Amino acid sequence: MHSTVLPRVCKAAAEALTREGSTSMNEPAVIFDCIEWLFKANGFNDHELHCVLRFGSGLDMDLLRRAVLASIEVHPILGSRWVSQNQPHWARMETADLSRAFVPVRSEAELYARFHSPEDETLGPQLRVYALPAASCTVAIKINHMVCDAADFKSYLYQLSALYNKLGQEPGYRPSVRAGDRSLRRMLSRFSLRTKLRSLLKQGRQNNHFLQTHVPMEDGGAKRPILLTHTLDREQTLAAKQRGRERGATLNDVLLAVMYRGLFRQLEMSAGDELQIPVMVDMRRYLDGAASSATLTNLSSMVSTQIAYRPEESFEETLDRVKAIMDARKEGNLGLNGFLKLMLTFRLLGTRSAIRALRTRLKNPYICMTNIGILDAARMAFGNEPPQAVLLFGAMKYRPYFQLAVSTYRGAMTLSVNLWGSDADESRLRKILDAIAGEMHQLGPRIE
């Protein structure tokens, strides 16, 4: 980028923090900002979401840089730094520091070294885009999970693509700020007081985690980022969906059933042993389109499932049990209970006291699953070319926590597991991931 362009774009992004529609120079933290911060502080995960885009041709690096900086103009919180002292909030960064959001690299080794190194949210910005200019370009993107969940990370990717294309057509284009309520209020306001009380009274166990079963991992040893994937081709993915439809089940039900079956065997459980697998729930299901995409935030809840191991059970029988649990959960406003508990905790105690209380009382599930969903290739085209491959991952877990993340691009489904662990941990996680994928293999066509 020309030297006169970069300061101008950075200044525009910084000015957006105080433009009408942004709350202020210092934006107060909402509940999930604090909860995601606690996840790292409590040793659950490193609260960074990761995505890799692989293109068959090169991208315009100057144009991509401008698009990244323009995206901070759209979402000013990306151009801020986290302040946890006193009343937690997001503080405006210096204009010159916004350029750290875009980092050109010289090799794949440098790209992945930077991609796997955790960022300091107290310095900002809350976004990093690493780009390897080459005939076949690779772009790696990280965003702070405190700022948004995977659903809004997908939205951000679509917006970055749109900005790249718009700026290519109109170099002087200035995007408008996407302002809006980042709190839980906009979702909770959709429910009546009666519904909320019913959820609190009757669904209290749906997001509690009682069982201590976990994936065995090393206690010590060197830790490094482990990111494992297993991709199922389009035919295999369609076969899994079809097997679900035959039983009136969703793809999520199928994924949960195969995860149970794979873990029962890999954890060497005995007949009758109970295993608990919570699943993530995107609470935007209760919002209309405009309200659900107003600004970057976290609106993901969690609901627990639990079944016993039956060694002689067929896949269909496991699926029927999983489906019965999920159908029952869906009858009672799926995921609402957890949001209500958090809202009440912060309202009754206040932010600082709630954080102190949750430092010792916030319990996370040892095992969980999240389906990030479908990535739309048409909305991810940079210029005329969508990425040949897109890998979108959840946050990197700390031992002994385990999460299976699922995403789909161009019909191919990718299963992924992330952990800060050792070589021995990686070997065990690979066996588990292969076992889960092997259960998928039993449902139809081959696995890549």
Order of alpha helices (4+ residues) and beta strands (2+ residues): alpha-beta-alpha-beta-alpha-beta-beta-beta-alpha-beta-beta-alpha-alpha-alpha-beta-alpha-alpha-beta-beta-alpha-beta-beta-alpha-alpha-alpha-beta-beta-beta-beta-beta-alpha
